């Protein structure tokens, strides 16, 4: 009997700065469903003359777009949304984001003259989205931009907590404070793994 699996597949942003694009999948090989979390860019340096932006190669998930349930965005920094107008036209999936992030990505599509129709779905802060086998809870965190979210991604075999970018700031200059109550609730229910922002984690 083939077992259903919960899969994490980063296309960018793991072990590197920027260009965040992460895939999560659930199901057996014949019936696997996918979601994308974030779709960012990184900025080129002097070692790549003539290149301004670099973004992940989406070919792997483009080939599976019939089983793609949606694109979920954690927050509005360029390394998490900057590639959306370049890659989304190859996917044409629904996009899920909180209000502030939604405004910024709409501007990106307008700039490129891309009509996304009704594909953008606005999620309230600490809201919930059900996509096939994935129950996704948005969790308000703190960062250097409005509305940074962690995602509790629950499947029939367990839950992964995906943090996005975050820091523990009890008095943020902008935005809401961390939803500690919800984080504790997720922890008490049990978490299989955490995929976590680790920028400067080894700095004193």
Secondary structure as the mmCIF struct_conf table of DSSP 4:
data_model
#
loop_
_struct_conf.conf_type_id
_struct_conf.id
_struct_conf.beg_label_comp_id
_struct_conf.beg_label_asym_id
_struct_conf.beg_label_seq_id
_struct_conf.end_label_comp_id
_struct_conf.end_label_asym_id
_struct_conf.end_label_seq_id
HELX_LH_PP_P HELX_LH_PP_P1 UNK A 2 UNK A 4
STRN STRN1 UNK A 5 UNK A 12
BEND BEND1 UNK A 13 UNK A 13
TURN_TY1_P TURN_TY1_P1 UNK A 14 UNK A 15
BEND BEND2 UNK A 16 UNK A 18
STRN STRN2 UNK A 21 UNK A 27
TURN_TY1_P TURN_TY1_P2 UNK A 29 UNK A 30
BEND BEND3 UNK A 31 UNK A 31
STRN STRN3 UNK A 33 UNK A 37
STRN STRN4 UNK A 41 UNK A 43
TURN_TY1_P TURN_TY1_P3 UNK A 46 UNK A 47
BEND BEND4 UNK A 48 UNK A 48
TURN_TY1_P TURN_TY1_P4 UNK A 49 UNK A 50
STRN STRN5 UNK A 53 UNK A 55
HELX_RH_AL_P HELX_RH_AL_P1 UNK A 59 UNK A 62
TURN_TY1_P TURN_TY1_P5 UNK A 63 UNK A 64
HELX_RH_3T_P HELX_RH_3T_P1 UNK A 65 UNK A 67
STRN STRN6 UNK A 68 UNK A 72
BEND BEND5 UNK A 77 UNK A 77
HELX_RH_AL_P HELX_RH_AL_P2 UNK A 78 UNK A 81
TURN_TY1_P TURN_TY1_P6 UNK A 82 UNK A 83
HELX_RH_AL_P HELX_RH_AL_P3 UNK A 84 UNK A 87
HELX_RH_3T_P HELX_RH_3T_P2 UNK A 88 UNK A 90
TURN_TY1_P TURN_TY1_P7 UNK A 91 UNK A 91
STRN STRN7 UNK A 95 UNK A 97
HELX_RH_AL_P HELX_RH_AL_P4 UNK A 99 UNK A 111
TURN_TY1_P TURN_TY1_P8 UNK A 112 UNK A 113
TURN_TY1_P TURN_TY1_P9 UNK A 117 UNK A 118
STRN STRN8 UNK A 120 UNK A 122
TURN_TY1_P TURN_TY1_P10 UNK A 125 UNK A 126
STRN STRN9 UNK A 128 UNK A 131
TURN_TY1_P TURN_TY1_P11 UNK A 132 UNK A 133
STRN STRN10 UNK A 134 UNK A 140
STRN STRN11 UNK A 142 UNK A 142
BEND BEND6 UNK A 144 UNK A 145
TURN_TY1_P TURN_TY1_P12 UNK A 146 UNK A 147
STRN STRN12 UNK A 149 UNK A 155
TURN_TY1_P TURN_TY1_P13 UNK A 156 UNK A 157
STRN STRN13 UNK A 158 UNK A 162
BEND BEND7 UNK A 165 UNK A 165
STRN STRN14 UNK A 167 UNK A 167
TURN_TY1_P TURN_TY1_P14 UNK A 170 UNK A 171
BEND BEND8 UNK A 173 UNK A 175
HELX_LH_PP_P HELX_LH_PP_P2 UNK A 176 UNK A 178
HELX_RH_AL_P HELX_RH_AL_P5 UNK A 180 UNK A 189
BEND BEND9 UNK A 192 UNK A 192
STRN STRN15 UNK A 193 UNK A 195
TURN_TY1_P TURN_TY1_P15 UNK A 199 UNK A 202
#
